[in-house]
């Protein structure tokens, strides 16, 4: 590589870039061990991003033995240099007691520091955290403030959460910090739906009924489902069934799903990962096509192999429960690990739960599959 001579001259920034190149295989053969070597060179010189990257390798066990304590060490060094992503990761470790003693106060401290720099995941976590604390005006206001900031940044999950809070109005956990306001709820839920957050649309449909209007977007919401996840869709069926909206959404889907399936198939055949993921979901639920879990798995695998995080999450679920594929906790762990590496934080939680039921040999086998890219 052209930059390698500079890296050998102890240029920390170039060394970090070398690590990134080896980790992703950009211009060189992919080699996580070599990535770790370059990250360490830069990290030892105090390079904050290299310290964060090295912590990530230790956390995932890429090129180095998996070691959450070592990950916490490097995340802390980077966090103390105001790296917002490192602050978020360190807070997450304290929240779960992973590599450090569980300490919710420390978790909140680091989440706050990350959130103050605009780190969206930290802001969302804080909004959810304060909403779960005992109902006090201060806690309620904190929850809404953090969610508003994150939603305004364009985070679909925060927009959805905020919209649902406006839809439901005051509750035992929220106190009086947010009053029921269906117009405000619709504003945030529509923003989330427009980004493909499928759980938002049924709430929009119910609000339209309550307000005596028709949300014309309801008939086309499935087209926007670029990031659909099996668990999300299952949640829609359960949640909205209670208010009677799901049957209406189901009817709309049945009316258009055959046409939608054709469109997804055309795009999926051309290698579009979003379309492959969504086509897999259609096969799984039997929407517009005959239900076929094996066919669902085939399309989800194609999308997942392209690095599509929601498809990786979906495929992990199929392997975990043996739907359309043989049951395999090793494969489930593998695909959830990849989804987590691609930024799907929900996959981290599934990994933690799954690890409790697996042997160390099984976990090592799964991580080897991830490392070897198989």
C-alpha positions in Angstrom: 0.0 0.0 0.0 1.1 3.6 -0.7 0.6 4.7 2.9 2.5 1.8 4.5 5.9 3.6 4.5 4.2 6.5 6.4 2.8 4.0 8.8 6.2 2.5 9.5 7.3 6.1 10.4 5.0 6.0 13.4 2.4 8.2 11.9 -0.5 7.2 14.2 -3.3 8.4 11.9 -1.9 6.5 9.0 -1.4 3.4 11.3 -5.1 3.6 12.2 -6.0 3.8 8.5 -3.8 0.7 7.9 -5.7 -1.1 10.6 -9.0 -0.2 9.0 -7.8 -1.3 5.6 -6.7 -4.7 6.9 -9.9 -5.2 8.9 -12.1 -4.5 5.8 -9.8 -5.9 3.2 -9.5 -2.6 1.4 -6.6 -2.7 -1.0 -5.0 -5.6 1.0 -6.0 -9.1 1.9 -8.4 -9.1 4.8 -6.5 -9.9 8.0 -7.9 -9.0 11.4 -4.7 -10.0 13.2 -2.8 -7.5 11.1 -5.5 -4.9 11.7 -5.0 -5.4 15.4 -1.3 -4.9 15.1 -1.7 -1.6 13.3 -4.4 -0.4 15.7 -2.2 -1.2 18.6 0.7 0.8 17.2 -1.5 3.8 16.8 -3.3 3.2 20.1 0.0 3.0 22.0 0.7 6.5 20.7 -2.6 7.8 22.1 -4.7 7.8 19.0 -8.3 7.9 20.2 -10.0 6.3 17.2 -7.4 3.5 17.1 -8.0 2.8 20.8 -11.7 2.6 20.1 -11.1 0.3 17.1 -8.8 -2.0 19.1 -11.4 -2.2 21.8 -13.9 -3.3 19.2 -11.6 -6.1 18.1 -11.2 -7.3 21.6 -15.0 -7.1 22.2 -15.8 -9.2 19.1 -12.7 -11.4 19.2 -11.4 -10.4 15.8 -7.7 -11.0 15.3 -7.3 -11.2 19.1 -8.8 -13.4 21.7 -12.2 -12.2 22.8 -11.7 -10.3 26.0 -14.4 -7.9 27.3 -12.1 -6.6 30.0 -9.5 -5.7 27.4 -12.2 -4.1 25.3 -13.4 -2.0 28.3 -9.7 -0.9 28.9 -9.3 0.4 25.4 -12.8 1.9 25.2 -12.1 3.7 28.5 -8.9 5.2 27.1 -10.7 6.4 24.0 -13.7 7.6 26.0 -11.5 9.7 28.2 -10.3 11.4 25.0 -14.0 12.3 24.3 -14.6 9.7 21.6 -18.4 9.5 21.7 -18.7 6.0 20.3 -16.2 4.7 22.9 -18.2 6.4 25.6 -21.4 4.7 24.4 -19.7 1.3 24.3 -18.2 1.8 27.8 -21.6 2.7 29.1 -23.1 -0.4 27.5 -20.5 -2.6 29.2 -21.3 -1.1 32.6 -25.0 -1.4 31.9 -24.6 -5.2 31.3 -21.7 -5.9 33.6 -19.6 -7.2 30.7 -15.9 -6.9 31.3 -16.5 -4.6 34.2 -18.5 -4.7 37.4 -22.1 -3.8 36.6 -22.7 -0.2 37.6 -25.8 1.7 36.4 -24.4 5.0 37.7 -21.3 4.6 35.6 -23.4 3.5 32.6 -25.5 6.6 32.9 -22.4 8.8 33.2 -20.9 7.5 30.0 -24.2 7.5 28.1 -24.7 11.1 29.1 -21.2 12.1 27.9 -21.8 10.4 24.6 -25.2 11.9 24.2 -23.9 15.4 24.9 -21.8 14.9 21.8 -24.8 13.9 19.7 -24.2 10.1 19.8 -27.7 8.9 18.7 -27.6 5.5 20.3 -26.7 7.1 23.7 -29.5 9.6 23.4 -32.0 6.9 22.6 -30.8 4.7 25.5 -31.1 7.7 27.9 -34.6 8.4 26.8 -35.6 4.8 27.4 -33.7 4.7 30.7 -35.4 7.7 32.2 -38.8 6.5 31.0 -38.2 3.3 33.0 -37.2 5.0 36.2 -39.7 5.7 39.0 -42.2 8.4 37.8 -41.0 11.8 38.8 -41.3 15.1 36.8 -37.5 15.2 36.4 -37.2 11.7 35.1 -40.1 12.2 32.7 -38.7 15.4 31.3 -35.3 13.8 30.9 -36.8 10.9 28.9 -38.7 13.2 26.5 -35.8 15.6 26.0 -33.4 12.9 25.0 -35.9 11.2 22.7 -36.8 14.5 21.1 -33.1 15.2 20.4 -32.5 11.8 18.9 -35.7 11.8 16.9 -34.8 15.3 15.5 -31.5 13.8 14.3 -33.5 11.4 12.1 -33.2 8.2 14.2 -36.2 6.1 13.2 -36.5 4.1 16.4 -36.5 7.3 18.5 -39.2 8.8 16.2 -41.3 5.7 16.6 -40.8 5.6 20.4 -41.7 9.3 20.7 -44.7 8.9 18.5 -46.0 6.0 20.6 -45.6 8.0 23.7 -47.6 10.9 22.2 -50.2 8.4 21.1 -50.6 6.8 24.5 -50.3 10.0 26.6 -49.5 10.0 30.3 -48.8 6.7 32.0 -47.5 5.5 35.4 -44.0 5.6 34.1 -44.2 8.9 32.2 -46.0 11.1 34.7 -47.3 14.2 33.1 -44.3 15.0 31.0 -46.1 14.2 27.8 -49.8 14.7 27.1 -51.7 12.6 24.6 -51.5 14.4 21.2 -52.4 12.4 18.2 -51.4 15.1 15.7 -47.9 15.2 17.3 -47.9 11.4 17.4 -48.7 11.2 13.7 -45.9 13.6 12.9 -43.2 11.4 14.5 -44.7 8.1 13.5 -44.9 9.2 9.9 -41.2 10.2 10.0 -40.4 6.7 11.3 -42.6 5.0 8.7 -41.0 6.9 5.9 -37.7 5.4 6.9 -39.1 1.9 6.8 -39.9 1.4 10.5 -42.8 -0.9 9.9 -44.3 -0.9 13.4 -45.2 2.8 13.0 -47.8 2.4 10.2 -50.5 0.6 12.1 -50.4 3.3 14.7 -50.9 5.9 11.9 -53.8 3.9 10.6 -55.5 3.9 14.1 -54.8 7.6 14.5 -56.4 8.2 11.1 -59.6 6.5 12.3 -59.6 8.4 15.6 -59.3 11.7 13.8 -61.8 10.7 11.1 -59.3 11.0 8.3 -57.6 8.6 5.9 -53.9 8.2 5.8 -53.3 7.6 2.1 -49.8 6.3 2.9 -51.3 3.3 4.6 -51.8 1.4 1.3 -48.2 1.7 0.3 -46.4 1.3 3.7 -45.1 -2.2 2.8 -43.1 -0.7 -0.1 -41.2 1.4 2.5 -40.3 -1.7 4.5 -36.6 -1.6 3.5 -35.4 -2.5 7.0 -38.1 -5.0 8.1 -37.2 -7.4 10.9 -39.1 -10.5 11.8 -39.4 -9.6 15.5 -40.6 -6.1 14.6 -43.4 -7.6 12.4 -44.4 -10.1 15.0 -44.6 -7.2 17.5 -46.9 -5.3 15.2 -49.3 -8.3 15.0 -49.4 -8.6 18.8 -49.6 -4.9 19.7 -52.0 -3.7 17.0 -54.3 -6.7 17.4 -55.3 -5.2 20.8 -56.7 -2.1 19.2 -58.2 -3.7 16.2 -55.9 -2.2 13.6 -54.0 -5.2 12.5 -56.9 -6.8 10.6 -57.2 -3.7 8.5 -53.5 -3.5 7.7 -53.6 -7.2 6.9 -56.4 -6.7 4.4 -54.4 -3.9 2.7 -51.4 -6.1 2.6 -53.3 -9.0 1.1 -54.7 -6.7 -1.6 -51.3 -5.5 -2.8 -48.8 -8.0 -1.6 -48.8 -10.1 -4.8 -47.8 -7.0 -6.8 -45.3 -6.1 -4.2 -43.8 -9.6 -4.3 -43.2 -9.3 -8.0 -41.5 -6.0 -7.6 -39.2 -7.3 -4.8 -38.4 -10.5 -6.8 -37.2 -8.4 -9.8 -35.0 -6.3 -7.6 -33.8 -9.3 -5.6 -32.8 -11.1 -8.7 -30.6 -8.1 -9.6 -28.8 -8.4 -6.2 -30.6 -5.7 -4.2 -30.1 -6.7 -0.6 -33.1 -4.7 0.7 -35.4 -6.4 -1.8 -33.9 -9.8 -0.9 -34.6 -9.2 2.8 -38.1 -8.1 2.1 -38.8 -10.9 -0.3 -37.6 -13.3 2.4 -40.1 -11.7 4.8 -42.9 -12.1 2.3 -42.1 -15.8 1.9 -41.9 -16.2 5.7 -45.4 -14.7 6.3 -47.0 -15.9 3.0 -47.8 -12.5 1.7 -48.3 -12.4 -2.0 -46.5 -15.8 -2.3 -47.1 -19.2 -0.7 -45.6 -19.3 2.7 -42.3 -21.1 2.5 -39.8 -20.8 5.3 -37.0 -22.5 3.3 -37.4 -20.0 0.5 -37.5 -17.2 3.1 -34.2 -18.4 4.4 -32.7 -18.6 0.9 -33.4 -14.9 0.2 -32.5 -13.7 3.7 -29.1 -15.6 3.3 -28.4 -13.8 0.1 -29.1 -10.4 1.7 -27.2 -11.3 4.9 -24.2 -12.3 2.8 -24.1 -8.8 1.4 -23.8 -7.4 4.9 -27.4 -6.4 5.3 -27.8 -6.2 9.1 -31.6 -6.7 9.3 -31.3 -9.8 7.1 -28.5 -11.1 9.3 -30.7 -10.6 12.3 -33.7 -12.3 10.6 -31.5 -15.2 9.5 -30.2 -15.7 13.0 -33.8 -16.0 14.2 -34.5 -18.7 11.7 -31.5 -20.7 12.8 -32.2 -20.2 16.4 -35.7 -21.7 16.1 -35.2 -24.0 13.1 -37.6 -22.3 10.7 -36.7 -23.1 7.1 -33.2 -24.2 8.1 -31.9 -26.8 10.6 -31.7 -25.5 14.1 -28.2 -24.3 14.9 -27.2 -22.0 17.8 -23.7 -21.7 16.2 -25.2 -20.3 13.0 -27.6 -18.1 15.0 -24.7 -16.7 17.0 -22.6 -16.2 13.8 -25.3 -14.1 12.1 -26.2 -12.1 15.2 -22.5 -11.4 15.7 -22.3 -10.1 12.1 -25.5 -8.0 12.6 -24.0 -6.5 15.8 -20.8 -5.6 13.9 -22.9 -3.8 11.3 -24.5 -1.6 13.9 -27.6 -3.6 15.0 -27.5 -3.1 18.7 -30.6 -5.3 19.3 -28.4 -8.2 18.0 -26.0 -7.6 20.9 -28.8 -8.4 23.4 -29.7 -11.6 21.5 -26.1 -12.6 21.5 -25.9 -12.2 25.3 -29.0 -14.4 25.8 -27.9 -17.0 23.3 -24.4 -17.2 24.9 -26.0 -18.4 28.1 -27.2 -21.6 26.4 -24.0 -22.4 24.5 -20.7 -24.0 25.3 -17.4 -22.1 24.9 -16.5 -24.5 22.1 -19.7 -23.6 20.2 -19.1 -19.8 20.7 -15.5 -20.3 19.5 -16.8 -22.2 16.4 -19.3 -19.4 15.6 -16.7 -16.7 16.0 -14.3 -18.6 13.7 -17.0 -18.7 11.0 -17.4 -14.9 11.3 -13.6 -14.4 11.3 -13.1 -16.6 8.2 -16.0 -15.0 6.4 -17.7 -18.3 5.8 
